[in-house]
Amino acid sequence: MDSHGQYEQQVVWAVIGTDIGPLMLAATRDGLVSVVFHVTETVRATMLDRLASRLGTEPVEAPDSPLLAEAIRQMEEYFAGTRHDFELPLDWSLISGFNRQVLRELASGVPYGSVVGYGDLAGRVGQPGAAQAVGTAMGANPLPVVVPCHRVVERDGGIGGFGGGLETKRKLLALEGVLPEPLF
């Protein structure tokens, strides 16, 4: 506890290897708060600074932390193809407003192995004309993979954009059986 009798925020992080490259996972006492693709030293430093600024405390590398253990286990199962649904507490404190509303709908309403259009997702949250705003929410997603923004595609069947890169999106959709594996 701090000098005011409040529990201090604790943020722990670890980097895990996956089929799509290294992922950085960060968690608080409230749950998984961040997943970051393609972690290099530079990306890690930038994200740690951002987390410290947004959450008010220095993140601590703690790959054996109980706060991360279940997230790491479930992520490994997902990439092994044995987990289709994440059952993790999530800390939504890095996202708010419309973006949070869209991401919560995505997390609960678009199951493994399926996709949804940007406009369809906008309609699900009561904003049928907000397809571009949904795209912005996908780009702001602090919890990719777990909150599956890779499952959001263009209405005409195009793959759409993706903060982790289109090749990563293709690999995630292929893992879920939505796209065939690339031939080369």
TACOR-V154523 format. One record per helix or strand. SS is the DSSP state (@ for helix, = for strand). FROM is the first residue (numbers start at 0). TO is the last residue. If there is no record, write none. Layout:
# TACOR-V154523
ss = <SS & SS>
from = <FROM & FROM>
to = <TO & TO>
This chain:
# TACOR-V154523
ss = <= & = & = & @ & = & @ & = & @ & = & @ & @ & = & @ & = & @>
from = <11 & 22 & 30 & 40 & 59 & 65 & 89 & 96 & 115 & 117 & 130 & 142 & 148 & 151 & 165>
to = <15 & 27 & 35 & 54 & 60 & 79 & 89 & 108 & 116 & 123 & 138 & 142 & 150 & 152 & 174>
